[in-house]
Amino acid sequence: MKKLAKLVLAFVLGSFPAKAQNIPASFADLAEALLPSVVNISTTHAPEAEASEEDSLGIESENPKIREFFSPKNPQQVSLGSGFIIDESGLILTNNHVIDGAREITVTLADEDSFAAEIVGKDDKTDLALIKIDAGKKLPSVRLGDSDRVRVGDWILAIGNPFGLGGSVTAGIVSAKSRDIEAGAYDNFIQTDASINQGSSGGPMFNMAGEVIGINTAIFSTSGGSMGIGFAVPVNLSKFVIAQLKEKGKVERSWLGIKIQPNTTDISLSLQQTEASGILVTSVDENSNAKQAGIEAGDIIVRLNGKRIDDPKDFSRQVAETEIGGRIELDVWKDRKLQKISLKTQMMPAVPSADITANISASAPVADNKAPGYIKELKITLEELSPTVLDRHNLPRESRGVVVSGVDAGSDAEQKGLKRGDLITEIDKKTIFDLNDVKTYVEDAKLENNRPVLLLINNNNIPHYAAVKLTDDE
């Protein structure tokens, strides 16, 4: 039996890929080499800037359990965070939320020397900031790695300033990549199980070669403490930001002027796309180059500069990092065929109205299958617009289309996020004005092998598409 157990153990151990990382006997040498490049950051704020516990813990995320993790402001208005030296002259990268609103910023090096820091620039879209100190000497700096090469299961080291205790090292693995925690338009976080806590914001995540592959930014937590799920901004995303902040003190991004959302199999079927791929355009800014180039709501962008694209946030990031005024090439599924469209980017406005992913949410449905506007194939109840209906659903007077007043529980429409108060303005890219239009277009879809119908929905002035399957149920 013991011999069999040894054979099984040998088989299991021998089954790992040859390129897998070895379990290190110790991280001591690596930690010793890296600690001098990591700094502690403390900031003071004016009394009127005092934040509540909710403000100081909550990152701008739709998920309340996703938290940034610098220490909440105490009565003396002191906040604590981390950062790391990226240039021997004293340039330090950290999180924007560590230094945002600070009256004074103090950086403490590993040798306990402290210096006042100035803000070089900051970027709230990626939650990154660049600050600088004058230490009067060359400082040990980090090497930036390639976060695209990181693999799930790779060992990492995280160094930071948890709870103001000073430089602390924790080890773990990469638990996942490309996490979207609903914190911004460019979410692409690296997830780790390394212990990360409040005060570690802005600290580096290192690979085993001693290269920075991420900036620790947030944790998933129900209590504010570490639960083994931490998130880091990939360093490759920061490289563009660092270059912009060093040169201009701010980040200038390119913009196309479109709103986008993920494509789905049902949406592809409704548009008779040959293969479910790409991202869906939900609206186009009237004054954009995209509009001039002929891009329309309902088009599917399949490739960007010859490369397949399926992630809206990855698409937005690649466009944003394109030289302003630079030309990009798009392959677009349009009018039931693939077309090539070439256009120049524009500078993103301070408050962009487009190039963001539609936020699609759902609430409890209310069904009335006996109402005159009940569409049994879609299992939704619709109302034609009137002054009374517009007032009831708080819709603008200039609205066109039909409004959802009920959705059957368990229906495909419910699963696709339709809810009471949604304004449906198009079906299959055709404008609708009344219930007769809806019934006509549903009948057209039934004649085409009962394909899903593509609804253009406007909720709180945010358009998005939903492809709803037809049903024969009575």
C-alpha positions as CSV (number, residue, x, y, z in Angstrom):
1,M,0.0,0.0,0.0
2,K,2.8,2.4,0.9
3,K,4.5,1.6,-2.4
4,L,1.3,2.3,-4.3
5,A,0.9,5.6,-2.5
6,K,4.5,6.6,-3.4
7,L,3.8,5.8,-7.1
8,V,0.6,7.8,-7.1
9,L,2.4,10.8,-5.5
10,A,5.2,10.5,-8.0
11,F,2.7,10.5,-10.8
12,V,0.9,13.5,-9.5
13,L,4.0,15.5,-8.9
14,G,5.4,14.5,-12.3
15,S,2.2,15.7,-14.1
16,F,2.9,19.4,-13.7
17,P,4.1,21.3,-16.8
18,A,7.9,21.5,-17.1
19,K,7.8,25.3,-17.2
20,A,5.9,25.7,-14.0
21,Q,7.7,27.8,-11.3
22,N,9.5,26.0,-8.5
23,I,8.3,26.7,-5.0
24,P,11.0,29.0,-3.6
25,A,12.8,27.9,-0.4
26,S,12.8,31.5,0.7
27,F,11.8,35.0,-0.5
28,A,14.4,36.6,1.7
29,D,17.0,37.5,-1.0
30,L,14.4,39.0,-3.3
31,A,12.7,40.9,-0.5
32,E,16.0,42.3,0.7
33,A,16.8,43.6,-2.8
34,L,13.3,45.1,-3.3
35,L,12.4,46.7,0.0
36,P,14.6,49.8,-0.5
37,S,12.6,50.8,-3.6
38,V,9.3,50.8,-1.8
39,V,8.2,53.9,0.2
40,N,5.6,54.8,2.8
41,I,3.3,57.7,2.0
42,S,1.4,59.8,4.6
43,T,-0.9,62.7,3.7
44,T,-2.6,65.4,5.7
45,H,-5.9,67.0,4.8
46,A,-7.6,70.1,5.8
47,P,-10.3,69.6,8.4
48,E,-13.1,70.2,5.9
49,A,-11.8,67.4,3.8
50,E,-12.4,64.8,6.5
51,A,-14.1,61.8,4.9
52,S,-16.6,59.5,6.4
53,E,-15.6,55.8,6.9
54,E,-17.7,55.0,3.8
55,D,-15.9,57.6,1.7
56,S,-12.4,56.5,2.9
57,L,-13.0,52.8,2.3
58,G,-15.2,52.7,-0.8
59,I,-13.5,52.6,-4.2
60,E,-15.6,53.9,-7.0
61,S,-17.1,50.5,-7.8
62,E,-20.6,49.2,-8.3
63,N,-19.7,46.4,-5.9
64,P,-19.7,47.6,-2.3
65,K,-17.4,44.8,-1.2
66,I,-14.6,46.1,-3.4
67,R,-12.5,48.5,-1.3
68,E,-9.5,50.6,-1.7
69,F,-7.2,49.9,1.2
70,F,-5.4,53.0,2.5
71,S,-6.1,53.8,6.1
72,P,-9.1,55.9,6.9
73,K,-8.4,59.4,8.0
74,N,-8.1,59.7,11.7
75,P,-9.0,62.8,13.8
76,Q,-5.6,64.3,12.9
77,Q,-6.5,64.0,9.2
78,V,-3.6,61.7,8.4
79,S,-3.9,59.0,5.7
80,L,-1.4,56.3,5.0
81,G,-0.5,54.5,1.8
82,S,2.4,53.1,-0.2
83,G,4.3,53.8,-3.4
84,F,7.5,52.8,-5.2
85,I,10.4,54.6,-6.8
86,I,10.4,54.3,-10.6
87,D,13.4,56.7,-11.3
88,E,16.5,57.3,-9.2
89,S,15.7,61.1,-9.4
90,G,12.9,60.5,-6.9
91,L,9.8,59.8,-9.1
92,I,7.3,57.7,-7.2
93,L,4.2,55.9,-8.5
94,T,1.2,55.4,-6.2
95,N,-2.5,55.3,-6.3
96,N,-4.4,58.5,-7.0
97,H,-6.7,57.8,-4.0
98,V,-3.7,57.8,-1.7
99,I,-2.8,61.4,-2.4
100,D,-6.0,62.9,-3.8
101,G,-7.1,66.0,-1.9
102,A,-4.0,66.0,0.3
103,R,-2.7,69.3,1.7
104,E,0.7,67.8,2.5
105,I,2.4,64.6,1.2
106,T,5.3,63.0,3.1
107,V,7.3,60.1,1.7
108,T,9.4,57.9,4.1
109,L,12.1,55.8,2.6
110,A,13.2,52.4,3.8
111,D,16.1,54.0,5.7
112,E,13.5,56.1,7.6
113,D,14.5,59.4,5.9
114,S,11.4,61.5,5.2
115,F,10.8,64.1,2.5
116,A,8.0,66.3,1.4
117,A,6.6,65.3,-2.0
118,E,5.0,67.2,-4.8
119,I,2.4,65.9,-7.2
120,V,3.7,65.6,-10.8
121,G,0.3,64.4,-12.1
122,K,-2.6,62.1,-11.4
123,D,-5.2,60.2,-13.3
124,D,-8.5,59.2,-11.7
125,K,-9.5,56.9,-14.6
126,T,-6.8,54.4,-13.7
127,D,-6.4,55.5,-10.1
128,L,-2.7,56.3,-10.6
129,A,-0.6,59.2,-9.5
130,L,3.0,60.3,-9.9
131,I,4.8,62.3,-7.2
132,K,8.4,63.4,-6.7
133,I,10.8,64.0,-3.8
134,D,14.2,65.6,-3.8
135,A,16.4,63.4,-1.6
136,G,19.6,64.9,-2.7
137,K,20.9,61.5,-3.8
138,K,20.2,58.7,-6.3
139,L,17.5,56.4,-5.0
140,P,17.1,52.7,-5.7
141,S,14.4,52.3,-8.3
142,V,12.3,49.3,-9.5
143,R,12.3,47.6,-12.9
144,L,8.9,47.5,-14.7
145,G,8.0,44.1,-16.1
146,D,5.5,42.8,-18.6
147,S,2.1,42.1,-17.0
148,D,0.8,40.5,-20.2
149,R,3.2,37.6,-19.6
150,V,2.0,36.9,-16.1
151,R,0.2,33.6,-15.8
152,V,-2.4,32.4,-13.3
153,G,-0.6,30.5,-10.7
154,D,2.7,32.5,-10.8
155,W,4.3,33.5,-7.5
156,I,4.3,37.2,-6.6
157,L,5.5,39.4,-3.8
158,A,3.5,42.3,-2.5
159,I,5.2,45.1,-0.5
160,G,3.4,47.9,1.2
161,N,2.7,49.9,4.4
162,P,-0.3,48.0,6.0
163,F,-1.9,50.0,8.8
164,G,1.1,52.3,8.9
165,L,3.4,49.5,10.2
166,G,6.1,50.2,7.6
167,G,7.5,48.1,4.8
168,S,5.9,44.6,4.9
169,V,6.3,41.7,2.5
170,T,3.6,39.2,1.7
171,A,3.7,36.4,-0.9
172,G,1.0,34.6,-2.9
173,I,0.1,33.7,-6.4
174,V,-1.7,35.3,-9.3
175,S,-5.3,34.0,-8.7
176,A,-6.8,35.5,-11.9
177,K,-6.3,38.0,-14.7
178,S,-8.4,40.6,-16.4
179,R,-10.8,41.1,-13.5
180,D,-13.5,43.7,-13.9
181,I,-14.4,45.1,-10.5
182,E,-16.6,47.9,-12.0
183,A,-14.2,50.6,-10.8
184,G,-13.7,52.3,-14.2
185,A,-13.6,52.2,-17.9
186,Y,-10.3,50.4,-18.2
187,D,-10.7,47.7,-15.5
188,N,-8.3,44.8,-16.2
189,F,-7.1,43.9,-12.7
190,I,-4.7,41.2,-11.6
191,Q,-6.1,39.2,-8.7
192,T,-3.9,37.7,-6.0
193,D,-4.3,35.8,-2.7
194,A,-1.3,37.6,-1.2
195,S,-2.3,39.3,2.0
196,I,-2.9,43.0,1.3
197,N,-4.5,45.4,3.8
198,Q,-5.4,49.0,4.4
199,G,-2.4,51.2,3.9
200,S,-1.0,49.0,1.1
201,S,-2.6,51.0,-1.7
202,G,0.0,52.1,-4.3
203,G,2.5,49.4,-3.3
204,P,4.1,47.2,-5.9
205,M,3.4,43.6,-6.9
206,F,6.6,41.9,-8.0
207,N,7.3,38.8,-10.0
208,M,10.0,36.4,-9.1
209,A,12.5,38.3,-11.3
210,G,12.0,41.3,-9.1
211,E,10.1,43.2,-11.7
212,V,6.9,45.2,-10.9
213,I,3.9,43.6,-12.7
214,G,1.1,45.4,-10.8
215,I,0.1,48.3,-8.5
216,N,-1.9,47.1,-5.5
217,T,-5.1,49.0,-5.5
218,A,-8.2,47.3,-4.0
219,I,-9.4,44.3,-2.1
220,F,-12.7,42.3,-1.9
221,S,-13.8,42.5,1.7
222,T,-16.9,42.4,3.8
223,S,-15.0,43.9,6.8
224,G,-12.3,46.2,5.4
225,G,-9.6,43.6,6.1
226,S,-7.8,41.2,3.9
227,M,-9.9,38.1,2.8
228,G,-7.3,36.7,0.4
229,I,-8.7,38.5,-2.7
230,G,-6.7,41.6,-3.7
231,F,-6.5,43.5,-7.0
232,A,-3.6,45.2,-8.8
233,V,-3.5,47.5,-11.8
234,P,-1.4,45.8,-14.5
235,V,1.9,47.6,-14.9
236,N,1.5,47.6,-18.7
237,L,-1.6,49.9,-18.2
238,S,0.5,52.2,-16.1
239,K,3.3,52.7,-18.6
240,F,1.1,54.9,-20.9
241,V,-0.1,56.8,-17.8
242,I,3.4,57.4,-16.4
243,A,4.7,58.7,-19.8
244,Q,1.8,61.1,-20.0
245,L,2.1,62.4,-16.4
246,K,5.8,62.9,-16.8
247,E,5.4,64.9,-20.0
248,K,2.2,66.8,-19.4
249,G,1.1,66.4,-15.7
250,K,-2.1,64.8,-16.9
251,V,-3.3,62.1,-19.2
252,E,-4.7,63.0,-22.7
253,R,-6.5,60.1,-24.4
254,S,-7.9,59.5,-27.8
255,W,-11.6,59.1,-28.4
256,L,-13.9,57.8,-31.1
257,G,-17.2,59.1,-29.8
258,I,-19.1,55.8,-29.4
259,K,-20.8,53.9,-26.6
260,I,-20.2,50.2,-26.7
261,Q,-21.2,47.0,-24.9
262,P,-20.3,43.3,-25.1
263,N,-21.6,41.2,-28.0
264,T,-23.5,38.0,-27.3
265,T,-24.6,35.0,-29.3
266,D,-28.2,36.2,-29.2
267,I,-27.3,39.7,-30.5
268,S,-25.2,38.1,-33.3
269,L,-28.2,35.9,-34.3
270,S,-30.5,38.9,-34.3
271,L,-28.0,40.7,-36.6
272,Q,-27.3,37.6,-38.6
273,Q,-23.6,37.8,-37.9
274,T,-21.8,34.7,-39.1
275,E,-19.8,34.3,-35.9
276,A,-20.5,35.8,-32.4
277,S,-17.5,38.1,-32.0
278,G,-16.6,41.7,-31.5
279,I,-18.2,44.5,-29.5
280,L,-21.5,46.2,-30.2
281,V,-21.9,50.0,-30.8
282,T,-24.9,51.3,-28.8
283,S,-24.7,55.0,-29.8
284,V,-22.6,57.5,-31.7
285,D,-21.8,61.1,-30.8
286,E,-23.2,63.4,-33.5
287,N,-20.0,65.5,-33.6
288,S,-17.6,62.6,-33.7
289,N,-15.3,61.3,-36.4
290,A,-17.0,57.9,-36.0
291,K,-20.3,59.5,-37.1
292,Q,-18.6,61.0,-40.1
293,A,-17.0,57.7,-41.0
294,G,-20.4,56.0,-41.1
295,I,-20.4,54.0,-37.8
296,E,-24.0,53.6,-36.5
297,A,-25.6,52.1,-33.4
298,G,-26.1,48.4,-33.9
299,D,-22.8,48.0,-35.8
300,I,-20.4,45.3,-34.4
301,I,-16.7,46.1,-34.3
302,V,-14.9,42.9,-34.9
303,R,-11.2,44.0,-35.3
304,L,-9.1,46.9,-34.3
305,N,-6.1,47.5,-36.5
306,G,-6.3,43.9,-37.8
307,K,-6.6,42.3,-34.3
308,R,-9.7,40.6,-33.1
309,I,-11.4,42.5,-30.3
310,D,-14.0,41.1,-27.9
311,D,-13.6,43.0,-24.7
312,P,-15.2,46.6,-24.6
313,K,-12.8,47.8,-21.9
314,D,-9.8,46.5,-23.8
315,F,-11.0,48.2,-26.9
316,S,-11.5,51.5,-25.0
317,R,-8.0,51.3,-23.6
318,Q,-6.4,50.6,-26.9
319,V,-8.2,53.5,-28.5
320,A,-7.4,55.8,-25.6
321,E,-3.7,55.0,-25.9
322,T,-3.6,55.7,-29.6
323,E,-1.9,59.0,-30.6
324,I,-4.5,61.8,-30.7
325,G,-5.3,62.3,-34.4
326,G,-3.9,59.0,-35.3
327,R,-5.7,56.8,-37.8
328,I,-7.2,53.4,-36.8
329,E,-8.6,50.7,-39.0
330,L,-11.8,48.9,-38.0
331,D,-13.5,45.8,-39.4
332,V,-17.2,46.3,-38.8
333,W,-20.2,43.9,-39.2
334,K,-22.7,46.3,-40.8
335,D,-25.8,45.7,-42.9
336,R,-25.2,41.9,-42.7
337,K,-21.7,42.1,-44.1
338,L,-18.2,42.8,-43.0
339,Q,-16.9,46.3,-43.9
340,K,-13.6,48.1,-43.4
341,I,-13.8,51.6,-41.9
342,S,-10.8,53.9,-41.4
343,L,-11.0,57.0,-39.2
344,K,-8.9,59.4,-37.1
345,T,-9.1,59.6,-33.3
346,Q,-10.0,62.8,-31.5
347,M,-9.0,64.1,-28.0
348,M,-11.3,62.7,-25.3
349,P,-13.4,65.5,-23.8
350,A,-13.0,66.2,-20.1
351,V,-16.3,64.5,-19.5
352,P,-16.6,62.0,-22.3
353,S,-20.2,61.2,-23.5
354,A,-19.0,58.0,-25.2
355,D,-16.4,55.3,-25.5
356,I,-17.7,53.7,-22.3
357,T,-19.4,50.4,-21.7
358,A,-23.2,50.6,-21.1
359,N,-24.1,49.8,-17.5
360,I,-26.9,47.2,-17.8
361,S,-28.8,46.4,-14.6
362,A,-32.0,44.7,-13.7
363,S,-34.7,44.9,-11.0
364,A,-37.6,42.8,-10.0
365,P,-40.1,42.4,-12.9
366,V,-43.8,43.1,-12.7
367,A,-45.9,41.2,-15.3
368,D,-49.4,41.8,-16.6
369,N,-50.2,39.3,-19.4
370,K,-53.7,40.5,-19.7
371,A,-52.8,44.1,-20.7
372,P,-53.4,45.2,-24.3
373,G,-49.7,45.8,-24.7
374,Y,-48.6,42.3,-23.6
375,I,-46.3,40.8,-26.2
376,K,-46.4,37.1,-25.6
377,E,-43.5,36.2,-27.8
378,L,-41.2,38.5,-25.7
379,K,-43.1,38.1,-22.4
380,I,-43.1,41.8,-21.7
381,T,-45.9,44.4,-21.4
382,L,-45.5,47.6,-23.3
383,E,-47.2,51.0,-23.3
384,E,-47.4,53.5,-26.0
385,L,-46.2,57.0,-25.0
386,S,-48.6,59.6,-23.9
387,P,-48.2,62.6,-21.5
388,T,-49.5,60.4,-18.6
389,V,-47.1,57.5,-19.4
390,L,-44.2,59.9,-19.8
391,D,-44.9,61.5,-16.4
392,R,-45.4,58.1,-14.7
393,H,-42.0,56.9,-15.9
394,N,-40.2,60.3,-15.7
395,L,-39.4,60.3,-19.4
396,P,-38.5,63.4,-21.4
397,R,-41.3,64.9,-23.5
398,E,-39.4,64.4,-26.7
399,S,-39.1,60.6,-26.1
400,R,-40.1,58.2,-28.9
401,G,-40.8,54.5,-28.8
402,V,-42.6,52.3,-26.3
403,V,-42.0,51.9,-22.6
404,V,-41.8,48.6,-20.6
405,S,-44.4,48.4,-17.9
406,G,-43.9,44.8,-17.0
407,V,-41.6,41.8,-17.5
408,D,-42.5,38.1,-16.9
409,A,-40.5,36.5,-14.1
410,G,-38.0,33.9,-15.4
411,S,-38.3,35.2,-19.0
412,D,-35.4,35.7,-21.4
413,A,-36.3,39.4,-21.3
414,E,-35.8,39.5,-17.5
415,Q,-32.5,37.6,-17.8
416,K,-31.4,40.2,-20.4
417,G,-32.1,43.0,-17.8
418,L,-35.3,44.5,-19.1
419,K,-37.3,46.3,-16.4
420,R,-40.2,48.6,-15.8
421,G,-39.5,52.1,-17.1
422,D,-37.1,51.1,-19.9
423,L,-37.7,52.9,-23.2
424,I,-37.5,50.8,-26.3
425,T,-36.7,53.0,-29.3
426,E,-35.7,50.4,-32.0
427,I,-36.3,46.8,-32.9
428,D,-33.7,45.2,-35.2
429,K,-32.3,48.7,-35.9
430,K,-35.7,50.0,-37.1
431,T,-37.4,52.8,-35.3
432,I,-40.6,52.1,-33.5
433,F,-43.4,54.5,-32.7
434,D,-46.3,52.3,-31.4
435,L,-47.3,48.7,-30.5
436,N,-48.1,47.9,-34.2
437,D,-44.5,48.5,-35.1
438,V,-43.4,46.1,-32.3
439,K,-45.8,43.4,-33.5
440,T,-44.8,43.8,-37.1
441,Y,-41.1,43.4,-36.4
442,V,-41.7,40.5,-34.0
443,E,-43.6,38.7,-36.8
444,D,-40.7,39.4,-39.2
445,A,-38.3,37.7,-36.7
446,K,-40.7,34.7,-36.4
447,L,-40.6,34.3,-40.2
448,E,-36.8,34.2,-40.0
449,N,-36.5,31.0,-38.0
450,N,-37.7,32.6,-34.8
451,R,-34.5,34.5,-34.4
452,P,-34.0,36.8,-31.4
453,V,-35.1,40.4,-31.8
454,L,-32.6,43.2,-31.1
455,L,-34.0,45.9,-28.8
456,L,-32.4,49.3,-28.4
457,I,-33.2,50.3,-24.8
458,N,-32.7,53.7,-23.2
459,N,-32.5,53.8,-19.5
460,N,-31.7,57.1,-17.7
461,N,-30.4,58.4,-21.1
462,I,-27.9,55.4,-21.4
463,P,-28.6,53.3,-24.5
464,H,-27.8,49.6,-24.7
465,Y,-28.9,46.7,-26.8
466,A,-30.5,43.4,-25.6
467,A,-31.3,40.5,-27.9
468,V,-34.4,38.8,-26.6
469,K,-35.4,35.3,-27.7
470,L,-38.9,34.6,-28.9
471,T,-41.1,32.1,-27.3
472,D,-44.1,30.2,-28.5
473,D,-45.6,29.8,-25.0
474,E,-49.1,31.2,-24.6
